[in-house]
């Protein structure tokens, strides 16, 4: 089975709440532990995420929900443009 080529113009899916948290905290942890590998940093961030209070987690989850809504709007517009291109041909 061949894998379908991805259109570079298609909107990218939004990242998860954990991924947003990871982006925010990774640099600080890497600064404190410059010799830490990616796996070690990931374990530290995962432990921090598990211990994070619900208010902070909800902030990241709200950002993800907003990004998801925006993504769905962009995807609908993209697919509509693709349908109109196909019908014009």
C-alpha positions as CSV (number, residue, x, y, z in Angstrom):
1,X,0.0,0.0,0.0
2,X,1.3,3.4,-0.9
3,X,1.2,6.3,1.5
4,X,-0.8,9.3,0.3
5,X,1.4,12.3,-0.2
6,X,0.5,15.2,2.2
7,X,-0.3,18.5,0.7
8,X,2.0,21.2,2.1
9,X,-0.9,23.7,2.0
10,X,-3.1,21.6,4.2
11,X,-3.5,23.2,7.7
12,X,-1.5,21.4,10.5
13,X,-3.2,19.7,13.3
14,X,-3.0,21.6,16.7
15,X,-0.7,20.2,19.4
16,X,-2.0,18.7,22.6
17,X,-2.1,20.5,26.0
18,X,0.9,18.4,27.1
19,X,2.9,19.3,24.0
20,X,2.3,23.0,24.7
21,X,3.4,22.5,28.3
22,X,6.5,20.6,27.1
23,X,7.5,23.4,24.8
24,X,7.1,25.9,27.6
25,X,9.2,24.0,30.1
26,X,11.7,22.1,28.1
27,X,14.1,25.0,27.6
28,X,14.2,25.8,31.4
29,X,14.9,22.2,32.3
30,X,17.6,21.9,29.6
31,X,19.2,25.1,31.0
32,X,19.3,23.6,34.5
33,X,20.6,20.3,33.2
34,X,22.6,20.9,30.1
35,X,23.9,17.3,30.0
36,X,20.5,15.8,30.2
37,X,19.3,13.7,27.2
38,X,16.0,14.2,25.5
39,X,14.6,11.2,27.3
40,X,15.7,12.5,30.7
41,X,14.1,15.9,30.0
42,X,10.9,14.2,28.8
43,X,10.7,12.2,32.1
44,X,11.1,15.4,34.1
45,X,8.5,17.2,32.1
46,X,6.1,14.3,32.4
47,X,6.5,14.2,36.2
48,X,5.9,18.0,36.3
49,X,2.8,17.6,34.1
50,X,1.5,14.9,36.5
51,X,2.0,17.1,39.5
52,X,0.7,20.3,37.8
53,X,-2.4,21.8,39.5
54,X,-5.7,21.5,37.6
55,X,-5.9,25.3,37.1
56,X,-2.7,25.4,35.1
57,X,-3.6,22.3,33.2
58,X,-6.9,23.8,32.2
59,X,-5.1,26.9,30.9
60,X,-3.2,24.6,28.5
61,X,-6.3,22.7,27.6
62,X,-8.2,25.9,26.8
63,X,-5.4,26.9,24.4
64,X,-5.6,23.5,22.8
65,X,-9.4,23.8,22.4
66,X,-9.1,27.2,20.8
67,X,-6.4,26.0,18.4
68,X,-8.5,23.0,17.5
69,X,-11.5,25.2,16.7
70,X,-9.3,27.4,14.5
71,X,-7.8,24.3,12.8
72,X,-11.3,23.0,12.0
73,X,-12.2,26.4,10.4
74,X,-9.0,26.4,8.3
75,X,-9.5,22.7,7.4
76,X,-13.1,23.4,6.2
77,X,-11.9,26.3,4.1
78,X,-9.0,24.3,2.7
79,X,-11.3,21.4,1.8
80,X,-13.8,23.7,0.2
81,X,-11.1,25.2,-2.0
82,X,-9.9,21.7,-2.9
83,X,-13.5,20.7,-3.9
84,X,-13.8,23.9,-6.0
85,X,-10.5,23.2,-7.7
86,X,-11.5,19.6,-8.6
87,X,-14.9,20.7,-9.9
88,X,-13.3,23.4,-12.1
89,X,-11.1,20.8,-13.8
